[in-house]
Amino acid sequence: MKIDLTDTTASKINNALVQGRRAIGTPTIGMVLTLVIVTDEEHAYDALKAANEASREHPSRKLVVIKRVSRSPRERAGARLDAEVRVGTSAGAGETVVLRLYGDVIDHAQSVVLPLLLPDAPVVVWWPVGSPASPEKDPLGALGQRRVTDAYSAEDPLAELTSRAAHYAPGDTDLAWTRVTPWRSMLAAALDQQHGDIRSAEVTGEGYNPSSELLAMWLADRLGIPVKRTVSDGPGLTAVRLETGNGPIVLDRPNGSLATLCMPGQPDRSVALQRRDTSELLAEELRRLDPDVIYESALKYGVDRLGKAEAAPAKPVAAEPQQQAEDVAPAAPAKKPSGKKAAGK
Protein backbone atom coordinates (compact mmCIF):
# COMPACT_ATOMS: atom_id res chain seq x y z
CA MET A 1 0.00 0.00 0.00
CA LYS A 2 1.28 3.46 -0.90
CA ILE A 3 0.08 6.85 0.37
CA ASP A 4 1.33 10.08 -1.21
CA LEU A 5 1.39 13.26 0.86
CA THR A 6 2.21 16.68 -0.61
CA ASP A 7 3.23 19.69 1.49
CA THR A 8 2.72 17.68 4.64
CA THR A 9 3.94 17.52 8.25
CA ALA A 10 5.37 14.84 10.53
CA SER A 11 2.07 14.39 12.37
CA LYS A 12 0.23 13.70 9.11
CA ILE A 13 2.88 11.16 8.15
CA ASN A 14 2.40 9.34 11.47
CA ASN A 15 -1.36 9.28 10.89
CA ALA A 16 -0.79 7.87 7.42
CA LEU A 17 1.38 5.10 8.88
CA VAL A 18 -1.37 4.12 11.35
CA GLN A 19 -3.95 4.23 8.57
CA GLY A 20 -1.80 2.03 6.35
CA ARG A 21 -1.20 -0.57 9.06
CA ARG A 22 -4.91 -0.81 9.76
CA ALA A 23 -5.69 -1.12 6.06
CA ILE A 24 -3.43 -4.15 5.62
CA GLY A 25 -4.56 -5.70 8.91
CA THR A 26 -1.40 -5.34 11.02
CA PRO A 27 -2.09 -2.64 13.62
CA THR A 28 0.85 -3.64 15.82
CA ILE A 29 4.47 -2.58 15.27
CA GLY A 30 6.92 -5.48 15.05
CA MET A 31 10.08 -3.58 14.07
CA VAL A 32 13.41 -3.66 15.87
CA LEU A 33 15.09 -0.44 14.69
CA THR A 34 14.84 2.71 12.60
CA LEU A 35 17.06 2.96 9.54
CA VAL A 36 17.62 6.52 8.30
CA ILE A 37 18.94 6.62 4.72
CA VAL A 38 20.41 9.97 3.63
CA THR A 39 20.88 10.05 -0.13
CA ASP A 40 20.03 11.91 -3.32
CA GLU A 41 17.40 11.25 -5.96
CA GLU A 42 19.85 9.42 -8.21
CA HIS A 43 20.83 6.76 -5.68
CA ALA A 44 17.55 6.57 -3.73
CA TYR A 45 16.12 3.61 -5.66
CA ASP A 46 19.19 1.36 -5.23
CA ALA A 47 19.61 2.31 -1.57
CA LEU A 48 15.95 1.61 -0.78
CA LYS A 49 16.06 -1.69 -2.63
CA ALA A 50 19.07 -2.82 -0.57
CA ALA A 51 17.38 -1.66 2.65
CA ASN A 52 14.18 -3.58 1.83
CA GLU A 53 16.15 -6.77 1.29
CA ALA A 54 18.11 -6.25 4.51
CA SER A 55 14.86 -5.60 6.41
CA ARG A 56 13.78 -9.21 5.89
CA GLU A 57 16.44 -10.09 8.44
CA HIS A 58 15.98 -6.90 10.48
CA PRO A 59 12.36 -5.59 10.33
CA SER A 60 12.67 -1.83 10.53
CA ARG A 61 11.13 1.51 9.75
CA LYS A 62 13.08 3.00 6.87
CA LEU A 63 13.20 6.78 6.57
CA VAL A 64 14.68 7.89 3.23
CA VAL A 65 15.77 11.54 3.41
CA ILE A 66 16.18 13.14 -0.04
CA LYS A 67 17.29 16.76 -0.12
CA ARG A 68 15.98 18.38 -3.29
CA VAL A 69 18.03 21.42 -4.27
CA SER A 70 15.81 24.20 -5.64
CA ARG A 71 16.94 26.15 -8.67
CA SER A 72 15.23 29.51 -8.35
CA PRO A 73 15.69 31.87 -5.37
CA ARG A 74 11.94 31.89 -4.78
CA GLU A 75 11.84 28.10 -4.41
CA ARG A 76 14.89 28.13 -2.14
CA ALA A 77 13.25 30.66 0.15
CA GLY A 78 10.15 28.48 0.57
CA ALA A 79 9.86 25.31 2.60
CA ARG A 80 7.98 22.16 1.66
CA LEU A 81 7.92 18.53 2.72
CA ASP A 82 6.58 15.80 0.47
CA ALA A 83 6.26 12.24 1.71
CA GLU A 84 5.52 8.81 0.34
CA VAL A 85 4.35 6.22 2.88
CA ARG A 86 4.67 2.55 1.99
CA VAL A 87 3.43 -0.38 4.06
CA GLY A 88 2.93 -4.03 3.25
CA THR A 89 4.79 -5.96 0.59
CA SER A 90 6.08 -2.82 -1.16
CA ALA A 91 8.01 -1.85 1.99
CA GLY A 92 9.78 -5.12 2.69
CA ALA A 93 9.54 -6.30 6.30
CA GLY A 94 8.50 -3.08 8.00
CA GLU A 95 7.52 0.41 6.88
CA THR A 96 9.04 2.90 4.48
CA VAL A 97 8.69 6.68 4.43
CA VAL A 98 10.34 8.60 1.59
CA LEU A 99 10.87 12.23 2.61
CA ARG A 100 11.63 14.87 -0.01
CA LEU A 101 12.78 18.15 1.48
CA TYR A 102 12.63 21.50 -0.33
CA GLY A 103 13.85 24.96 0.59
CA ASP A 104 14.73 25.83 4.16
CA VAL A 105 13.60 22.43 5.43
CA ILE A 106 16.85 20.97 4.04
CA ASP A 107 18.81 22.71 6.81
CA HIS A 108 16.51 21.24 9.49
CA ALA A 109 16.15 17.65 8.33
CA GLN A 110 16.64 16.33 11.88
CA SER A 111 13.46 18.12 13.04
CA VAL A 112 11.49 16.21 10.38
CA VAL A 113 13.05 12.82 11.14
CA LEU A 114 12.92 13.01 14.94
CA PRO A 115 9.09 12.66 15.33
CA LEU A 116 9.12 9.65 12.98
CA LEU A 117 11.63 7.52 14.92
CA LEU A 118 10.37 4.36 16.56
CA PRO A 119 10.11 4.80 20.35
CA ASP A 120 12.65 2.89 22.45
CA ALA A 121 14.37 1.43 19.40
CA PRO A 122 17.93 1.93 18.17
CA VAL A 123 18.61 4.23 15.22
CA VAL A 124 21.07 3.51 12.40
CA VAL A 125 21.99 6.26 9.91
CA TRP A 126 23.33 5.23 6.51
CA TRP A 127 24.90 7.43 3.82
CA PRO A 128 25.16 5.43 0.55
CA VAL A 129 26.90 8.41 -1.10
CA GLY A 130 28.03 11.86 -0.04
CA SER A 131 28.72 11.13 3.61
CA PRO A 132 29.80 14.05 5.83
CA ALA A 133 33.37 14.45 7.02
CA SER A 134 32.31 13.86 10.63
CA PRO A 135 29.21 11.63 10.76
CA GLU A 136 28.84 12.00 14.53
CA LYS A 137 28.59 15.81 14.31
CA ASP A 138 26.10 15.74 11.45
CA PRO A 139 22.57 16.69 12.64
CA LEU A 140 21.12 13.44 11.31
CA GLY A 141 24.13 11.37 12.36
CA ALA A 142 23.72 12.58 15.94
CA LEU A 143 20.37 10.75 16.10
CA GLY A 144 21.91 7.31 15.52
CA GLN A 145 23.76 4.81 17.67
CA ARG A 146 25.44 3.49 14.53
CA ARG A 147 26.58 5.52 11.51
CA VAL A 148 27.33 3.64 8.28
CA THR A 149 29.29 5.21 5.41
CA ASP A 150 30.87 3.84 2.22
CA ALA A 151 34.34 5.07 1.29
CA TYR A 152 34.12 3.24 -2.04
CA SER A 153 31.60 5.82 -3.33
CA ALA A 154 33.97 8.75 -2.65
CA GLU A 155 35.99 10.38 -5.43
CA ASP A 156 39.23 9.76 -3.52
CA PRO A 157 38.77 6.63 -1.37
CA LEU A 158 42.20 6.85 0.27
CA ALA A 159 41.65 10.44 1.34
CA GLU A 160 38.23 9.35 2.62
CA LEU A 161 39.87 6.73 4.85
CA THR A 162 42.24 9.35 6.25
CA SER A 163 39.28 11.64 6.98
CA ARG A 164 37.38 8.78 8.64
CA ALA A 165 40.35 8.11 10.92
CA ALA A 166 40.66 11.78 11.88
CA HIS A 167 36.95 12.14 12.74
CA TYR A 168 36.25 8.66 14.08
CA ALA A 169 33.71 8.32 16.89
CA PRO A 170 32.42 5.13 18.59
CA GLY A 171 29.58 3.80 16.45
CA ASP A 172 31.10 4.71 13.08
CA THR A 173 31.62 2.00 10.50
CA ASP A 174 32.09 1.69 6.76
CA LEU A 175 30.87 -0.80 4.16
CA ALA A 176 34.41 -0.96 2.77
CA TRP A 177 35.36 -2.62 6.06
CA THR A 178 32.34 -4.96 5.91
CA ARG A 179 33.44 -6.21 2.50
CA VAL A 180 36.62 -7.77 3.94
CA THR A 181 34.86 -9.80 6.67
CA PRO A 182 35.10 -13.12 4.72
CA TRP A 183 38.77 -12.42 3.96
CA ARG A 184 39.54 -11.74 7.62
CA SER A 185 37.73 -14.91 8.69
CA MET A 186 39.56 -17.04 6.14
CA LEU A 187 42.98 -15.61 6.99
CA ALA A 188 42.40 -15.95 10.74
CA ALA A 189 41.43 -19.61 10.30
CA ALA A 190 44.52 -20.23 8.17
CA LEU A 191 46.84 -18.64 10.73
CA ASP A 192 45.35 -20.78 13.48
CA GLN A 193 46.71 -23.86 11.67
CA GLN A 194 50.23 -22.45 11.22
CA HIS A 195 52.60 -21.96 14.14
CA GLY A 196 55.56 -20.42 12.31
CA ASP A 197 56.65 -16.82 12.62
CA ILE A 198 54.86 -14.39 10.31
CA ARG A 199 57.42 -12.13 8.66
CA SER A 200 55.60 -10.01 6.07
CA ALA A 201 52.42 -9.75 4.01
CA GLU A 202 51.25 -8.47 0.66
CA VAL A 203 47.70 -7.42 -0.26
CA THR A 204 46.74 -7.18 -3.92
CA GLY A 205 43.63 -5.40 -5.21
CA GLU A 206 42.24 -2.63 -7.35
CA GLY A 207 43.87 0.76 -7.14
CA TYR A 208 40.84 2.67 -5.87
CA ASN A 209 39.40 -0.02 -3.63
CA PRO A 210 39.55 1.10 0.04
CA SER A 211 38.82 -2.46 1.21
CA SER A 212 42.33 -3.45 0.13
CA GLU A 213 43.85 -0.71 2.28
CA LEU A 214 41.68 -1.62 5.25
CA LEU A 215 42.64 -5.29 5.03
CA ALA A 216 46.32 -4.37 4.76
CA MET A 217 46.06 -2.02 7.75
CA TRP A 218 44.28 -4.74 9.74
CA LEU A 219 47.08 -7.23 9.06
CA ALA A 220 49.79 -4.70 9.89
CA ASP A 221 48.03 -3.59 13.07
CA ARG A 222 47.17 -7.03 14.45
CA LEU A 223 50.34 -8.90 13.41
CA GLY A 224 52.88 -6.10 13.74
CA ILE A 225 54.53 -6.92 10.41
CA PRO A 226 55.32 -4.87 7.29
CA VAL A 227 52.53 -5.09 4.72
CA LYS A 228 52.96 -4.18 1.08
CA ARG A 229 50.02 -2.94 -0.98
CA THR A 230 50.10 -4.05 -4.64
CA VAL A 231 47.75 -2.84 -7.36
CA SER A 232 46.01 -5.27 -9.72
CA ASP A 233 43.24 -5.13 -12.31
CA GLY A 234 40.68 -6.53 -9.87
CA PRO A 235 37.84 -7.17 -9.46
CA GLY A 236 38.08 -5.88 -5.90
CA LEU A 237 40.49 -7.76 -3.67
CA THR A 238 42.40 -10.38 -5.62
CA ALA A 239 45.07 -11.94 -3.37
CA VAL A 240 46.75 -11.94 0.05
CA ARG A 241 50.19 -13.47 0.60
CA LEU A 242 51.67 -14.08 4.05
CA GLU A 243 55.33 -15.01 4.39
CA THR A 244 55.84 -17.34 7.36
CA GLY A 245 58.69 -19.40 8.73
CA ASN A 246 57.09 -22.58 7.39
CA GLY A 247 56.40 -21.14 3.93
CA PRO A 248 53.97 -18.76 2.21
CA ILE A 249 50.22 -18.71 2.83
CA VAL A 250 48.37 -17.49 -0.26
CA LEU A 251 44.67 -16.68 -0.62
CA ASP A 252 44.06 -15.94 -4.30
CA ARG A 253 40.72 -14.85 -5.83
CA PRO A 254 41.26 -13.87 -9.48
CA ASN A 255 37.63 -13.93 -10.67
CA GLY A 256 35.72 -12.39 -7.76
CA SER A 257 33.84 -15.55 -6.76
CA LEU A 258 36.06 -18.60 -6.15
CA ALA A 259 39.33 -18.40 -4.24
CA THR A 260 42.23 -20.81 -3.77
CA LEU A 261 43.92 -21.23 -0.38
CA CYS A 262 47.52 -22.48 -0.46
CA MET A 263 49.20 -23.46 2.83
CA PRO A 264 52.54 -25.12 3.57
CA GLY A 265 52.29 -28.88 3.94
CA GLN A 266 48.65 -29.03 2.80
CA PRO A 267 47.00 -29.49 -0.59
CA ASP A 268 45.46 -26.48 -2.27
CA ARG A 269 41.78 -26.05 -1.56
CA SER A 270 39.02 -24.04 -3.23
CA VAL A 271 36.92 -21.79 -1.02
CA ALA A 272 33.80 -19.75 -1.83
CA LEU A 273 34.61 -16.05 -1.57
CA GLN A 274 31.81 -14.41 -3.55
CA ARG A 275 31.58 -10.62 -3.73
CA ARG A 276 28.49 -9.62 -1.76
CA ASP A 277 25.68 -7.23 -2.59
CA THR A 278 24.99 -4.03 -0.69
CA SER A 279 21.96 -5.60 1.01
CA GLU A 280 24.12 -8.35 2.52
CA LEU A 281 26.67 -5.83 3.73
CA LEU A 282 23.97 -3.67 5.29
CA ALA A 283 22.35 -6.66 6.97
CA GLU A 284 25.69 -7.59 8.54
CA GLU A 285 26.15 -4.08 9.95
CA LEU A 286 22.63 -4.11 11.42
CA ARG A 287 23.44 -7.23 13.43
CA ARG A 288 25.58 -5.31 15.88
CA LEU A 289 25.00 -1.92 17.48
CA ASP A 290 28.10 -1.72 19.69
CA PRO A 291 31.29 0.10 18.64
CA ASP A 292 33.61 -1.88 16.39
CA VAL A 293 36.97 -1.55 18.16
CA ILE A 294 38.79 -3.71 15.58
CA TYR A 295 37.69 -1.38 12.80
CA GLU A 296 38.79 1.61 14.86
CA SER A 297 42.24 0.13 15.47
CA ALA A 298 42.76 -0.80 11.82
CA LEU A 299 41.47 2.56 10.56
CA LYS A 300 43.72 4.57 12.84
CA TYR A 301 46.80 2.58 11.77
CA GLY A 302 47.04 4.93 8.79
CA VAL A 303 47.18 4.47 5.05
CA ASP A 304 50.50 6.32 4.84
CA ARG A 305 52.25 3.60 6.85
CA LEU A 306 51.61 0.93 4.23
CA GLY A 307 54.31 0.05 1.72
CA LYS A 308 52.82 0.41 -1.74
CA ALA A 309 54.04 -1.14 -4.96
CA GLU A 310 52.41 -0.54 -8.30
CA ALA A 311 51.74 -3.50 -10.61
CA ALA A 312 53.44 -1.76 -13.54
CA PRO A 313 55.46 1.45 -13.31
CA ALA A 314 53.87 4.37 -15.06
CA LYS A 315 55.62 5.70 -18.14
CA PRO A 316 57.21 9.11 -17.56
CA VAL A 317 55.75 12.00 -19.43
CA ALA A 318 57.93 13.03 -22.35
CA ALA A 319 59.62 16.33 -21.59
CA GLU A 320 61.05 18.88 -23.98
CA PRO A 321 64.21 17.66 -25.71
CA GLN A 322 66.47 20.26 -24.15
CA GLN A 323 64.87 19.96 -20.70
CA GLN A 324 64.89 16.16 -20.85
CA ALA A 325 68.60 16.19 -21.69
CA GLU A 326 69.32 18.53 -18.81
CA ASP A 327 67.19 16.61 -16.27
CA VAL A 328 68.03 13.02 -17.21
CA ALA A 329 71.47 12.91 -18.82
CA PRO A 330 74.37 13.53 -16.46
CA ALA A 331 76.70 16.38 -17.25
CA ALA A 332 79.49 15.29 -19.59
CA PRO A 333 83.05 15.85 -18.33
CA ALA A 334 84.95 18.73 -19.94
CA LYS A 335 87.29 17.67 -22.74
CA LYS A 336 90.94 18.56 -22.63
CA PRO A 337 91.93 21.11 -25.24
CA SER A 338 93.95 19.87 -28.19
CA GLY A 339 97.69 20.45 -28.41
CA LYS A 340 97.47 23.33 -30.90
CA LYS A 341 94.86 25.19 -28.88
CA ALA A 342 96.79 24.65 -25.68
CA ALA A 343 99.96 25.94 -27.32
CA GLY A 344 98.10 28.93 -28.65
CA LYS A 345 96.76 29.76 -25.23
TIVO-719856 format. One record per residue (C-alpha): x negated, y, z. Coordinates in pm, whole numbers, padded with zeros to 5 digits, always signed. Layout:
// TIVO-719856
       c1       c2       c3
        X        Y        Z
...
***
This chain:
// TIVO-719856
       c1       c2       c3
   +00000   +00000   +00000
   -00128   +00346   -00090
   -00008   +00685   +00037
   -00133   +01008   -00121
   -00139   +01326   +00086
   -00221   +01668   -00061
   -00323   +01969   +00149
   -00272   +01768   +00464
   -00394   +01752   +00825
   -00537   +01484   +01053
   -00207   +01439   +01237
   -00023   +01370   +00911
   -00288   +01116   +00815
   -00240   +00934   +01147
   +00136   +00928   +01089
   +00079   +00787   +00742
   -00138   +00510   +00888
   +00137   +00412   +01135
   +00395   +00423   +00857
   +00180   +00203   +00635
   +00120   -00057   +00906
   +00491   -00081   +00976
   +00569   -00112   +00606
   +00343   -00415   +00562
   +00456   -00570   +00891
   +00140   -00534   +01102
   +00209   -00264   +01362
   -00085   -00364   +01582
   -00447   -00258   +01527
   -00692   -00548   +01505
   -01008   -00358   +01407
   -01341   -00366   +01587
   -01509   -00044   +01469
   -01484   +00271   +01260
   -01706   +00296   +00954
   -01762   +00652   +00830
   -01894   +00662   +00472
   -02041   +00997   +00363
   -02088   +01005   -00013
   -02003   +01191   -00332
   -01740   +01125   -00596
   -01985   +00942   -00821
   -02083   +00676   -00568
   -01755   +00657   -00373
   -01612   +00361   -00566
   -01919   +00136   -00523
   -01961   +00231   -00157
   -01595   +00161   -00078
   -01606   -00169   -00263
   -01907   -00282   -00057
   -01738   -00166   +00265
   -01418   -00358   +00183
   -01615   -00677   +00129
   -01811   -00625   +00451
   -01486   -00560   +00641
   -01378   -00921   +00589
   -01644   -01009   +00844
   -01598   -00690   +01048
   -01236   -00559   +01033
   -01267   -00183   +01053
   -01113   +00151   +00975
   -01308   +00300   +00687
   -01320   +00678   +00657
   -01468   +00789   +00323
   -01577   +01154   +00341
   -01618   +01314   -00004
   -01729   +01676   -00012
   -01598   +01838   -00329
   -01803   +02142   -00427
   -01581   +02420   -00564
   -01694   +02615   -00867
   -01523   +02951   -00835
   -01569   +03187   -00537
   -01194   +03189   -00478
   -01184   +02810   -00441
   -01489   +02813   -00214
   -01325   +03066   +00015
   -01015   +02848   +00057
   -00986   +02531   +00260
   -00798   +02216   +00166
   -00792   +01853   +00272
   -00658   +01580   +00047
   -00626   +01224   +00171
   -00552   +00881   +00034
   -00435   +00622   +00288
   -00467   +00255   +00199
   -00343   -00038   +00406
   -00293   -00403   +00325
   -00479   -00596   +00059
   -00608   -00282   -00116
   -00801   -00185   +00199
   -00978   -00512   +00269
   -00954   -00630   +00630
   -00850   -00308   +00800
   -00752   +00041   +00688
   -00904   +00290   +00448
   -00869   +00668   +00443
   -01034   +00860   +00159
   -01087   +01223   +00261
   -01163   +01487   -00001
   -01278   +01815   +00148
   -01263   +02150   -00033
   -01385   +02496   +00059
   -01473   +02583   +00416
   -01360   +02243   +00543
   -01685   +02097   +00404
   -01881   +02271   +00681
   -01651   +02124   +00949
   -01615   +01765   +00833
   -01664   +01633   +01188
   -01346   +01812   +01304
   -01149   +01621   +01038
   -01305   +01282   +01114
   -01292   +01301   +01494
   -00909   +01266   +01533
   -00912   +00965   +01298
   -01163   +00752   +01492
   -01037   +00436   +01656
   -01011   +00480   +02035
   -01265   +00289   +02245
   -01437   +00143   +01940
   -01793   +00193   +01817
   -01861   +00423   +01522
   -02107   +00351   +01240
   -02199   +00626   +00991
   -02333   +00523   +00651
   -02490   +00743   +00382
   -02516   +00543   +00055
   -02690   +00841   -00110
   -02803   +01186   -00004
   -02872   +01113   +00361
   -02980   +01405   +00583
   -03337   +01445   +00702
   -03231   +01386   +01063
   -02921   +01163   +01076
   -02884   +01200   +01453
   -02859   +01581   +01431
   -02610   +01574   +01145
   -02257   +01669   +01264
   -02112   +01344   +01131
   -02413   +01137   +01236
   -02372   +01258   +01594
   -02037   +01075   +01610
   -02191   +00731   +01552
   -02376   +00481   +01767
   -02544   +00349   +01453
   -02658   +00552   +01151
   -02733   +00364   +00828
   -02929   +00521   +00541
   -03087   +00384   +00222
   -03434   +00507   +00129
   -03412   +00324   -00204
   -03160   +00582   -00333
   -03397   +00875   -00265
   -03599   +01038   -00543
   -03923   +00976   -00352
   -03877   +00663   -00137
   -04220   +00685   +00027
   -04165   +01044   +00134
   -03823   +00935   +00262
   -03987   +00673   +00485
   -04224   +00935   +00625
   -03928   +01164   +00698
   -03738   +00878   +00864
   -04035   +00811   +01092
   -04066   +01178   +01188
   -03695   +01214   +01274
   -03625   +00866   +01408
   -03371   +00832   +01689
   -03242   +00513   +01859
   -02958   +00380   +01645
   -03110   +00471   +01308
   -03162   +00200   +01050
   -03209   +00169   +00676
   -03087   -00080   +00416
   -03441   -00096   +00277
   -03536   -00262   +00606
   -03234   -00496   +00591
   -03344   -00621   +00250
   -03662   -00777   +00394
   -03486   -00980   +00667
   -03510   -01312   +00472
   -03877   -01242   +00396
   -03954   -01174   +00762
   -03773   -01491   +00869
   -03956   -01704   +00614
   -04298   -01561   +00699
   -04240   -01595   +01074
   -04143   -01961   +01030
   -04452   -02023   +00817
   -04684   -01864   +01073
   -04535   -02078   +01348
   -04671   -02386   +01167
   -05023   -02245   +01122
   -05260   -02196   +01414
   -05556   -02042   +01231
   -05665   -01682   +01262
   -05486   -01439   +01031
   -05742   -01213   +00866
   -05560   -01001   +00607
   -05242   -00975   +00401
   -05125   -00847   +00066
   -04770   -00742   -00026
   -04674   -00718   -00392
   -04363   -00540   -00521
   -04224   -00263   -00735
   -04387   +00076   -00714
   -04084   +00267   -00587
   -03940   -00002   -00363
   -03955   +00110   +00004
   -03882   -00246   +00121
   -04233   -00345   +00013
   -04385   -00071   +00228
   -04168   -00162   +00525
   -04264   -00529   +00503
   -04632   -00437   +00476
   -04606   -00202   +00775
   -04428   -00474   +00974
   -04708   -00723   +00906
   -04979   -00470   +00989
   -04803   -00359   +01307
   -04717   -00703   +01445
   -05034   -00890   +01341
   -05288   -00610   +01374
   -05453   -00692   +01041
   -05532   -00487   +00729
   -05253   -00509   +00472
   -05296   -00418   +00108
   -05002   -00294   -00098
   -05010   -00405   -00464
   -04775   -00284   -00736
   -04601   -00527   -00972
   -04324   -00513   -01231
   -04068   -00653   -00987
   -03784   -00717   -00946
   -03808   -00588   -00590
   -04049   -00776   -00367
   -04240   -01038   -00562
   -04507   -01194   -00337
   -04675   -01194   +00005
   -05019   -01347   +00060
   -05167   -01408   +00405
   -05533   -01501   +00439
   -05584   -01734   +00736
   -05869   -01940   +00873
   -05709   -02258   +00739
   -05640   -02114   +00393
   -05397   -01876   +00221
   -05022   -01871   +00283
   -04837   -01749   -00026
   -04467   -01668   -00062
   -04406   -01594   -00430
   -04072   -01485   -00583
   -04126   -01387   -00948
   -03763   -01393   -01067
   -03572   -01239   -00776
   -03384   -01555   -00676
   -03606   -01860   -00615
   -03933   -01840   -00424
   -04223   -02081   -00377
   -04392   -02123   -00038
   -04752   -02248   -00046
   -04920   -02346   +00283
   -05254   -02512   +00357
   -05229   -02888   +00394
   -04865   -02903   +00280
   -04700   -02949   -00059
   -04546   -02648   -00227
   -04178   -02605   -00156
   -03902   -02404   -00323
   -03692   -02179   -00102
   -03380   -01975   -00183
   -03461   -01605   -00157
   -03181   -01441   -00355
   -03158   -01062   -00373
   -02849   -00962   -00176
   -02568   -00723   -00259
   -02499   -00403   -00069
   -02196   -00560   +00101
   -02412   -00835   +00252
   -02667   -00583   +00373
   -02397   -00367   +00529
   -02235   -00666   +00697
   -02569   -00759   +00854
   -02615   -00408   +00995
   -02263   -00411   +01142
   -02344   -00723   +01343
   -02558   -00531   +01588
   -02500   -00192   +01748
   -02810   -00172   +01969
   -03129   +00010   +01864
   -03361   -00188   +01639
   -03697   -00155   +01816
   -03879   -00371   +01558
   -03769   -00138   +01280
   -03879   +00161   +01486
   -04224   +00013   +01547
   -04276   -00080   +01182
   -04147   +00256   +01056
   -04372   +00457   +01284
   -04680   +00258   +01177
   -04704   +00493   +00879
   -04718   +00447   +00505
   -05050   +00632   +00484
   -05225   +00360   +00685
   -05161   +00093   +00423
   -05431   +00005   +00172
   -05282   +00041   -00174
   -05404   -00114   -00496
   -05241   -00054   -00830
   -05174   -00350   -01061
   -05344   -00176   -01354
   -05546   +00145   -01331
   -05387   +00437   -01506
   -05562   +00570   -01814
   -05721   +00911   -01756
   -05575   +01200   -01943
   -05793   +01303   -02235
   -05962   +01633   -02159
   -06105   +01888   -02398
   -06421   +01766   -02571
   -06647   +02026   -02415
   -06487   +01996   -02070
   -06489   +01616   -02085
   -06860   +01619   -02169
   -06932   +01853   -01881
   -06719   +01661   -01627
   -06803   +01302   -01721
   -07147   +01291   -01882
   -07437   +01353   -01646
   -07670   +01638   -01725
   -07949   +01529   -01959
   -08305   +01585   -01833
   -08495   +01873   -01994
   -08729   +01767   -02274
   -09094   +01856   -02263
   -09193   +02111   -02524
   -09395   +01987   -02819
   -09769   +02045   -02841
   -09747   +02333   -03090
   -09486   +02519   -02888
   -09679   +02465   -02568
   -09996   +02594   -02732
   -09810   +02893   -02865
   -09676   +02976   -02523
***
